[in-house]
Amino acid sequence: MLIGIGSAAQAQHAVWASKVVTVSSQKSSGKEAFSPEKVLGEPNALPLGQISNEAWIPKKEGKDEFIEVKFSKSLVAKQVTVVENFNPGSVTKIELVDTRGGRHQVYENTKPGTLGEAFRSLQVTFSPGTYRTIGVVVTMNTKEVNGVNQIDAIGIADVAETMVKQQFKADPNAAKFDSTMVNLGPNVNSKYVDTHPIISPDGRTLYFARQESPQNTGGTSDAQDVWYATLNNATTKAWNPAKNLGGPVNTPKDPNGVAAVSANGQQLLVIGVYRPDGALEPKGPSTTRRTVTGWSKPVPVVIEDYYNDDPENVDYCLGTSGKVMMMAVQRKDGQGSQDIYVSFLNEDGKAWSRPRNLGPTVNTKKAEFAPFLAADGKTLYFASEGHGGFGKSDIFYSKRLDDSWTKWSQPRNLGPNVNSPDFDAYYTVSAAGEDAYLVSARNGTGGSKDIFRIALTPRFKPETVTLVRGQVLDAVTKKPVGAVIHYENLLTGEELGVAEVNPQDGSYTIVLPSGVQYGYRAEATNYLAESDNLDVTDRQNYSEVTQDLFLVPFAVGSTIKLNNIFFAQSKYFLRENSYPELLRLVRILKDYPEVEIKVEGHTDNQGDPALNLKLSQDRVNEVKKYLVSKGIAGSRITTEGYGDTKPIASNDEEESRKLNRRVEFRVTKK
């Protein structure tokens, strides 16, 4: 491999552009060759520097050609790198864009021109500012450089190490682990084949399949049943005795298996389509939900243009976001045998998109199977017969490089501690990223396949995530409410995931990868949501947060806190991360044209009371101004600032005092 990110990126201190904001001109559009979208992700040209279809070419020759890109994460940047394929030297200015939209120039070239080099990685390093970088603007004078000018990639990093090297070779040493494999013991494993482990994101429940056991639903003639075990002791990592999941998931004659468990543990993705007579058809996966009396009858998952030319071999995996599904199937657009594909939940929340092949970096002419997408949504573990290794099938991992889902880092073998000349597959990791579980034929009970645990060194864990759990409650009665959780990137407004709430107790669990400021809320019919937020931009270690979410009955007199509206300290102008919350309020007012509201502002008691009163009024006026700019009639909105006169918490300490700094709206007419 001739291109790669150095150690900085492997430590997740570097990000490549993920979105094109605007561009001065373009030779082509969409996903066509030379379009602006080709700037996104890692450099594509192999070898580095050659002219490539996978790079942006400006349509015009002028002194002010430019492209502005955005990143999926914000960083306190120390460097920016612009990869110029072919005829470098036209870049005249580079500006960093902060999270508030401000620009900061870090590079200027007053004499653009041909450099006499075939290519260049323009690396600019500088002292970090007090702001976080979320975007970059690159300006070019293409008129001064004869011939085609190409930009292949734009990246930032919070370290000064080189992001791109001309000569890059994959590490010859396979990944190393800090322990050998540990058999989970007789509470989980048996003398029968125990396979397909799936660990819940919280690491407390392990689902797996057991083959031809007398305790299966159909006895020894039953090909495979779903079993599960719960964690007995987190310190000793001991498991309670495994139990058969029972019907209706397990059937007497067909092979039953769990492919994935949702973030809150309330939904399972299972293999096969269940017919009314109880038989199983290999026509895709189904979902089952936990109820008071057990698991519901599995319902088929609708996937556009789904087929599998090898129905005997199929695997599925559901991302913790609930919006991404991976599958290992054999299709006509594949690389050869069984390939790994990805499908996305449609906007209707019901059907899934046509499967998209992950491409030749991951897939080979031989079988790739058992995909597992870690909780970070980027790290893929899978089994392969085509990438070489220690046995017929080994376990590999690869990192997703952009949002196309077809660009992946070169797969790396997990090494001899995991892989052997025997069968090794079905690798699964909890959200914490501490332990992995897999199936191996080595030293299995009675010579059978068993499930093992192995601990990863920090270098080879998935990226850090935060697990958020709590209850969704009626704000008036404090009783649980059945709802759907939505969470989004507050900087971009992009919805990143959905999760169902347990209708019995209102409990929910979501998993949030680090590097983003999130907003999340519950939605239910006849209720208005009070959103909450969590900034895990700089969180380096796995953590768990408990946060209850409240739903306010949609009625005259109801007051809803707008927790995700942000202002600069002691100022009244809105920050960019306020817009997703305000746009939801715009949608409510457009969906219910008769509704009128009063927007109310509050401060803490620090400073001059008269100034606090004015600040609170200025802030709600700014909110109204924004709503009106989006087409809401000003006559439907009244405002009032109360300053520090209506605290809801103590002003003695900052932790409670910040609760008093708030904007609310009250329904005055419906």
ABEGO torsion letter per residue (X at the ends): XABBBBAAAAAGABBBBABBABBABBABBEABBGBAAAABEBBABOBBGBBBAABBBBABBBAABBBBBBBABBBBBABBBBBBBEGBGABABBBBBBAAGBBBBABBBABBEBAGBABBBBBBBBBBBABBBABBBBBBBAAABBEBBBBABBBBBABABBABBABBBBBABBBBBABBBBBAEAAABBABBBBGBBBBAAGABBBBBBBGBAABAAEAABABBBBBBBBABAAAGBBBBBBBAEOAABBAABBBBBABBBAAGABBBBBEBBBAAGBBBBAEBBBBBBBAAEBBBBBBBBBBGBBBABAABBBBBBBAAGABBBBBBBBAABAGBBBBBBBBBBAAGABBBBBBBAEAAABBABBBBGBBBBAAGABBBBBBAAAEEABABBBBBBBBABAAGABBBBBBBAEAAABBABBBBGBBBBAAGABBBBBBABGBBGGBBBBBBBBBBAAABBBBBBBBBEBBBBAAAGBBBBBBBBBBBAAAGBBABBBBBBAAAGBBBBBBBBGBBBBBBBBBBGBBBBBBBBBAAABABBBBBBBBBBBBBBBBGBBBBBAABBBBBGBABBBAAAAAAAAAAAAAAAABAABBBBBBBBBBABEBAAAAAAAAAAAAAAAAAAAAAAGBBAAABBBBBAEAABBABBAABAAAAAAABBBBBBBABX
